[in-house]
């Protein structure tokens, strides 16, 4: 499936006694027609009131805490199977509520953003996570100002720039992902605010690379822009793969993401694929 261009592989392992290992995740990504940005592994629910437990892999075999676009894809499969309009799924980042709004449209409650330095997490304390100079001694990219830091299930570093076309998102993203300030690495977003309710962005995802879309990054972009006074708490995030509507709800501090899903095909994995997988 895909969510706004974000390539999602939903692997249904409900009823199975095992879960895929990192080497399995990498082997599946290398298989013809199965390359993905994130793999959402559906397992039997562990918590009352949830429809499934979901393990999220990046394509390099590392685990992700949250994937908003992937959550919509999982919700689509579960809602159609269970014949319901809403489901709750459990992830490493917590329980996520998903609601079907239309035939191929879903809204996901991504929960509250984590804004404290140790919740992002950062290597050391900073006075204000809205503006963090990652290169206080110089040597940083001249095109970038301070980073705005948010955790939306994953650590995010966001840079607001006047002209997104002049930013080499792949080169800079790869460098910033592994900056020492981020002990768990970081997703890196470059964004250009077009209006009080519209922003366009490019995202480098940790463990994946440059992607067409990233749901948690879209949420982090709206939160960061709102904290900086650049946008209202509801707006459209334009990504290369499509648009997502993000709302930072004041009533409970939760961030809501609305966007599309698209079904591409179904496959049965051959055991030999995993047996051939190399660490």
matplotlib code that plots the C-alpha trace (Angstrom):
import matplotlib.pyplot as plt

x = [0.0, 1.0, 0.0, 0.5, 3.3, 4.9, 5.6, 4.1, 4.2, 1.6, 2.7, -0.2, 1.2, -1.8, -1.9, 1.8, 4.0, 7.0, 7.7, 10.2, 13.7, 15.7, 17.4, 14.0, 12.9, 16.0, 15.5, 11.9, 12.9, 15.4, 12.8, 11.4, 8.4, 8.5, 10.8, 9.2, 9.8, 8.1, 6.9, 3.9, 3.8, 0.3, 0.2, -2.5, -3.7, -2.2, -4.3, -8.1, -9.9, -7.2, -7.6, -4.0, -0.4, 1.8, 5.6, 7.1, 10.3, 12.3, 13.8, 17.2, 15.9, 15.7, 12.5, 10.4, 8.1, 5.4, 4.4, 1.3, 0.9, 1.5, -1.1, -3.7, -2.9, -3.2, -6.5, -7.8, -7.1, -8.6, -11.7, -12.5, -12.0, -13.9, -16.5, -16.1, -15.3, -12.8, -10.0, -7.3, -3.9, -1.0, 2.5, 5.8, 4.7, 1.4, -2.2, -3.3, -6.9, -7.8, -11.1, -12.3, -13.7, -14.3, -13.6, -9.8, -9.4, -8.5, -7.9, -5.3, -4.8, -1.1, -1.3, 0.5, 3.9, 6.8, 8.7, 11.1, 14.7, 14.9, 11.7, 12.9, 15.6, 18.7, 22.2, 22.1, 19.6, 18.8, 16.9, 14.3, 13.6, 11.9, 15.3, 18.4, 21.8, 23.3, 26.6, 27.3, 31.0, 30.4, 30.8, 27.1, 25.3, 25.0, 21.6, 20.1, 19.2, 18.5, 16.6, 13.1, 12.9, 9.8, 9.1, 6.0, 6.7, 10.0, 12.6, 12.3, 14.6, 12.9, 14.4, 12.3, 13.9, 12.9, 13.3, 13.0, 14.2, 17.7, 18.0, 19.9, 17.6, 19.4, 22.9, 21.9, 19.4, 22.0, 24.4, 21.9, 20.2, 23.4, 24.3, 25.7, 22.9, 20.5, 21.4, 18.6, 19.2, 16.5, 14.1, 15.1, 12.5, 13.1, 10.0, 9.0, 5.9, 3.6, 0.8, -0.6, -2.2, 0.0, 3.6, 5.6, 8.3, 10.9, 11.7, 14.8, 13.7, 16.2, 16.8, 15.1, 16.4, 14.6, 10.9, 7.8, 5.9, 6.2, 3.2, 4.9, 7.2, 4.1, 2.7, 6.0, 6.2, 2.8, 3.7, 7.1, 5.7, 2.9, 5.3, 7.4, 4.4, 4.7, 1.4, -2.0, -2.5, -4.3, -3.0, -2.0, 1.4, 2.4, 4.9, 6.2, 3.8, 0.7, -1.0, -1.8, -4.1, -2.7, -4.4, -2.8, -5.9, -5.9, -8.5, -6.3, -2.9, -3.3, -2.2, -4.6, -3.5, -5.9, -4.8, -5.3, -4.4, -3.9, -4.0, -1.4, -1.4, -1.2, 1.6, 2.3, 5.9, 8.0, 9.9, 13.0, 13.0, 13.6, 16.0, 18.1, 18.2, 21.6, 22.2]
y = [0.0, 3.6, 6.6, 9.9, 8.2, 6.7, 3.1, 0.8, -3.0, -4.4, -7.8, -9.7, -12.2, -12.5, -16.0, -16.6, -17.5, -15.4, -11.9, -11.0, -10.1, -7.2, -9.5, -10.6, -7.0, -6.3, -9.4, -8.6, -5.0, -6.5, -8.8, -7.8, -5.6, -5.6, -2.6, -0.3, 2.7, 1.2, -2.4, -2.6, -6.0, -6.8, -9.1, -10.3, -7.5, -7.5, -4.6, -4.7, -2.4, -2.6, -4.4, -5.3, -4.9, -3.3, -3.5, -1.0, -1.6, 0.8, -0.7, -1.0, -3.3, -0.7, -0.2, 3.0, 4.1, 5.5, 5.8, 7.9, 6.9, 3.3, 3.5, 4.6, 1.6, -0.8, 0.9, 0.4, -3.3, -3.8, -1.6, -3.5, -6.9, -6.1, -4.0, -1.1, 2.6, 3.0, 0.9, 1.4, -0.1, -0.5, 0.6, 1.2, 4.9, 4.0, 3.3, 5.1, 5.7, 5.6, 6.7, 6.0, 9.2, 8.0, 5.1, 5.8, 8.5, 8.1, 10.3, 9.2, 10.5, 10.6, 11.7, 14.7, 15.9, 15.5, 18.7, 18.4, 17.9, 14.5, 13.2, 13.9, 12.7, 14.9, 14.3, 17.2, 19.8, 22.8, 26.0, 25.9, 23.0, 25.4, 26.8, 24.7, 25.5, 22.2, 23.8, 26.4, 26.3, 26.9, 24.4, 23.9, 24.3, 28.0, 27.5, 26.4, 28.2, 26.6, 23.3, 23.0, 19.7, 17.6, 13.9, 12.6, 8.9, 9.4, 12.2, 15.0, 17.9, 20.6, 23.4, 26.2, 27.7, 30.5, 28.4, 24.6, 24.1, 25.3, 22.7, 19.4, 17.3, 14.1, 15.3, 17.4, 14.9, 12.1, 14.3, 15.6, 12.2, 11.0, 14.3, 13.6, 15.6, 12.8, 9.6, 7.7, 9.5, 11.8, 12.3, 15.5, 17.8, 20.9, 23.1, 26.2, 28.0, 29.2, 30.6, 30.5, 27.2, 25.7, 24.4, 22.2, 19.9, 17.3, 14.5, 12.4, 9.5, 7.8, 4.2, 4.9, 7.9, 10.5, 9.7, 10.9, 11.4, 10.9, 11.2, 11.7, 14.4, 16.1, 16.3, 17.5, 20.2, 21.7, 21.5, 23.2, 25.9, 26.6, 26.9, 29.3, 31.4, 30.7, 28.8, 28.3, 25.0, 23.4, 23.3, 21.4, 19.8, 19.4, 16.5, 15.2, 12.2, 14.1, 16.3, 15.6, 17.7, 18.2, 19.7, 20.3, 20.2, 22.6, 20.7, 17.7, 18.6, 15.7, 15.9, 14.6, 13.6, 13.1, 11.6, 9.0, 5.4, 3.4, -0.3, -1.7, -5.5, -8.6, -11.2, -14.4, -14.5, -17.6, -19.1, -19.2, -15.4, -15.2, -18.2, -16.4, -13.1, -12.1, -9.9]
z = [0.0, 0.1, 2.1, 0.2, -1.6, 1.5, 0.6, 3.2, 3.3, 5.7, 6.9, 8.6, 11.1, 13.4, 14.8, 14.1, 17.1, 15.9, 14.7, 12.0, 13.0, 11.6, 9.1, 7.9, 7.4, 5.3, 3.2, 2.5, 1.4, -1.1, -2.7, -6.1, -5.9, -2.1, -1.4, 1.2, 3.4, 6.5, 7.1, 9.5, 11.1, 12.4, 15.4, 17.7, 20.2, 23.7, 25.1, 25.6, 23.2, 20.4, 17.1, 16.7, 18.0, 15.3, 15.0, 12.7, 10.8, 8.6, 5.5, 7.1, 9.8, 12.6, 14.5, 14.4, 17.2, 15.0, 11.3, 10.6, 6.9, 7.8, 10.6, 8.0, 5.8, 8.8, 9.7, 6.2, 6.3, 9.7, 9.1, 5.9, 7.5, 10.7, 8.9, 11.3, 10.8, 13.6, 15.2, 17.8, 17.2, 19.6, 18.6, 20.4, 20.7, 22.3, 21.3, 18.1, 17.3, 13.6, 12.0, 8.5, 6.9, 3.3, 1.0, 1.0, 3.7, 7.3, 10.3, 12.9, 16.4, 16.8, 20.5, 22.0, 20.9, 23.2, 23.4, 26.4, 25.5, 27.3, 25.7, 22.2, 23.3, 23.0, 24.2, 26.6, 28.0, 25.9, 27.0, 24.2, 21.8, 19.4, 18.4, 18.8, 17.2, 16.3, 15.3, 18.0, 17.2, 13.5, 10.6, 10.0, 6.7, 5.9, 4.3, 7.6, 10.8, 14.1, 14.3, 15.9, 17.7, 18.3, 19.1, 17.4, 18.2, 16.5, 17.1, 14.5, 13.6, 11.5, 9.5, 8.1, 5.0, 2.5, -0.6, -0.4, -3.9, -2.9, -0.2, -0.9, 1.4, 0.8, 1.5, 4.5, 5.9, 5.9, 7.9, 10.4, 11.0, 12.8, 14.5, 18.0, 19.5, 18.6, 20.5, 18.7, 15.4, 14.0, 11.1, 9.3, 7.7, 5.5, 5.2, 3.5, 4.9, 2.0, 4.1, 7.7, 6.8, 4.1, 4.2, 1.9, 3.1, 2.2, 4.7, 5.3, 7.5, 9.8, 8.6, 5.3, 3.4, 1.4, 1.1, -0.8, 2.5, 6.3, 8.5, 11.8, 10.1, 8.8, 12.3, 13.7, 10.9, 11.9, 15.6, 15.1, 12.8, 15.2, 18.2, 16.2, 15.3, 11.6, 11.2, 12.8, 14.7, 11.6, 8.1, 5.0, 4.7, 1.1, 0.5, -2.8, -2.6, -1.6, 1.0, 4.7, 6.9, 10.3, 13.4, 16.8, 18.9, 21.9, 23.9, 24.6, 23.0, 20.5, 16.9, 14.3, 10.8, 7.9, 4.6, 1.9, 1.5, -1.7, -2.2, -4.6, -4.3, -2.1, -1.9, 0.1, 1.2, 0.4, 3.3, 1.1, 1.0, 4.7, 4.8, 2.2, 4.2, 5.4, 8.5]

ax = plt.figure().add_subplot(projection="3d")
ax.plot(x, y, z, "-o")
ax.set_aspect("equal")
plt.show()
